[in-house]
Structure formats: structure tokens, C-alpha cells
């Protein structure tokens, strides 16, 4: 049996048949780091660099070896669990949405309009929607400062309101999709800020 297990901020590799193995890729238990390169330092003094392959995978540079029984500390790790997650998005007026995150956000990233997408349950975008139900998130179909503005709702840095230049089309399901929003005091996150637990859909009224 081979695999990583996590204890605190360290990973150890276990392998039953060999004392030394070559790794080409590391999977961090489904955790996604914002860092493009991570440094792994073993308690035996060895150190390795791994470059992100996406979705929590990191590929070791060159032919590197990790020893059985050695614990490796991960440097520069900024995982999704430390990134703001959208808890709820709800319509508060015909042209207004309020969002609530689970932790304080870094304001510059949270009020940047191009960090948000609005998907609608239609074959083409309508009203405040920027993308249709089968569209992919692209830079070309995000919100923009021309059609909306966002501001903090209160001093918590967890609540934000989007005000649109037009009304949402009633009876249509809208899904709010924020990305690239950092936790307060951090920068560099390049992933999504919602998951299956987010209440980020509403039917416009």
C-alpha cells in the first residue's frame, strides 16, 4: 500500500516493499494550494521542490527520491481551507445581490468585478447573467465595471453587495460564481471560492 498521510503540517510517505521510491507526482489529499511551487523539507535534512500540476497535484522536479519513514514539512502551503468560501448569495432587490463569505476577505480581490461570474439557467445570458448554463468560466464572460459595482456591506469584510445596471430576469435560476478571492492579509489565490455546500443559487423574482 502506498500513499501520503497528513499529520499537522507534515506529510510522510509509506511504502511496504521498498526503502526508497521514486515519485513523479504528489497528491495532497485533495487539498489545493495557491502556490505554484512548494518546498518539501525532510527531517533528515533533504529538501525537494515540486511544481503545481493543478487540482492539488504537485510534480517533483527531475528524478527525486523520498525515503520511507521520513516526515516532510511543506513550505509555502496556502490551501483551500484557508480561502474564503461563499456561504450564500441572495437577491435583495431587482438589481442587487448580497453575498456572505465564511471568513474576512482581502478587500481588493473581493470588490474586483472580473472575479465574479453569474450563470443563468438559459441557453444564452440574460439580464444580469454573464454566462449561459453550459458555458465555461472565461475572462471574457465575467462581470465588468461597466455593468456592475461591488462594495462591502459592513465592516466584517465577509458581506458584499453587487449592484447591477439592469434587473435580473424573474423566474430564472441564477448562480453566483466568485473566483480568485483571497483571505484577508493574503494574495495569490487562483481558484474557486465556492463548493457544493455553497448556497449560491437563487430564482430571481
Residue pairs with C-beta under 8 A, 6 or more apart in sequence:
1 14
1 16
2 13
2 14
2 15
2 16
2 21
3 13
3 14
4 11
4 12
4 13
4 26
4 27
4 28
4 29
5 11
5 12
5 14
6 28
6 29
7 71
9 73
9 74
9 77
10 71
10 72
10 73
10 74
11 26
11 28
11 40
11 71
11 72
11 74
12 69
12 70
12 71
12 72
13 21
13 23
13 66
13 67
13 68
13 70
13 72
14 68
14 69
15 21
15 68
18 68
19 67
19 68
20 65
20 67
20 68
21 65
21 66
21 68
22 63
22 64
22 65
23 60
23 64
23 65
23 66
24 59
24 60
25 53
25 57
25 58
25 59
25 60
26 50
26 57
26 58
26 59
26 60
27 56
27 57
28 56
28 57
28 58
28 74
28 79
29 56
30 56
31 56
31 79
31 80
31 81
32 55
32 56
32 79
32 80
32 191
33 52
33 56
33 58
33 76
33 77
33 78
33 79
34 78
34 79
34 83
34 188
34 189
34 190
34 191
35 52
35 76
35 77
35 78
35 188
36 51
36 52
37 49
37 50
37 51
37 52
37 76
38 49
38 50
38 52
38 58
38 74
38 75
38 76
38 77
39 47
39 48
39 49
39 50
39 74
39 75
39 76
40 47
40 48
40 49
40 50
40 66
40 72
40 73
40 74
40 75
41 47
41 48
41 72
41 73
41 75
42 48
42 66
42 67
42 70
42 71
42 72
42 73
43 70
43 71
43 72
43 73
44 67
44 70
46 67
46 70
48 60
48 61
48 64
48 66
48 72
49 60
49 61
50 58
50 59
50 60
50 61
51 58
51 59
51 61
52 58
52 59
53 59
66 72
78 186
78 188
78 189
80 191
82 183
82 186
83 181
83 182
83 183
83 189
83 191
83 193
84 101
84 102
84 103
84 104
84 105
84 110
84 158
84 181
84 182
84 183
84 193
85 101
85 102
85 103
85 193
85 194
85 195
85 197
85 198
86 99
86 100
86 101
86 102
86 176
86 178
86 193
86 194
86 198
86 200
87 100
87 101
87 102
87 198
87 199
88 99
88 100
88 198
88 199
88 200
89 97
89 98
89 99
89 100
89 176
89 198
89 199
89 200
89 201
89 202
90 97
90 98
90 199
90 202
91 97
91 168
91 174
91 202
91 204
91 205
92 98
92 161
94 167
94 168
94 205
95 128
95 163
95 164
95 165
95 166
95 167
95 168
96 161
96 162
96 163
96 164
97 128
97 161
97 162
97 164
97 174
97 176
98 153
98 159
98 160
98 161
98 162
99 159
99 160
99 161
99 162
99 176
99 178
100 158
100 159
101 110
101 158
101 159
101 160
101 181
101 193
102 158
103 158
103 183
103 184
104 156
104 157
104 158
104 183
104 184
105 157
105 158
105 160
105 181
105 182
105 183
105 184
106 181
106 182
106 183
106 184
106 185
106 186
106 187
107 152
107 157
107 184
109 115
109 180
109 181
109 182
109 187
109 189
110 150
110 152
110 157
110 160
110 181
111 150
111 151
111 152
111 160
112 150
112 180
113 142
113 143
113 144
113 145
113 148
113 149
113 150
114 139
114 142
114 143
114 144
115 142
115 178
115 179
115 180
115 181
116 142
116 143
116 148
116 150
116 162
116 176
116 177
116 178
116 179
117 130
117 131
117 137
117 141
117 142
117 143
117 176
117 177
117 178
117 179
118 128
118 129
118 130
118 131
118 143
118 174
118 175
118 176
118 177
119 129
119 130
119 131
119 132
119 133
119 135
119 174
119 175
119 177
120 126
120 127
120 129
120 131
120 132
120 133
120 169
120 172
120 173
120 174
120 175
121 133
121 172
121 173
121 174
122 129
122 132
122 133
122 172
123 132
123 133
123 134
124 132
125 131
125 132
125 135
125 141
126 169
126 172
127 166
127 167
127 168
127 169
127 172
127 204
128 147
128 148
128 164
128 166
128 167
128 168
128 169
128 174
129 168
129 169
129 172
129 174
130 141
130 142
130 143
131 137
131 141
135 141
137 177
137 179
143 162
146 165
147 164
147 165
147 166
148 162
148 163
148 164
148 165
149 162
149 163
150 160
150 161
150 162
150 163
151 160
151 161
151 163
152 159
152 160
152 161
153 159
153 160
153 161
157 184
168 174
168 204
169 204
170 204
170 205
171 203
171 204
172 203
172 204
173 201
173 202
173 203
173 204
174 201
174 202
174 203
174 204
175 200
175 201
176 194
176 200
176 201
177 192
177 194
177 200
178 192
178 193
178 194
179 190
179 191
179 192
179 193
180 189
180 190
180 191
180 193
181 189
181 193
182 188
182 189
183 189
194 200
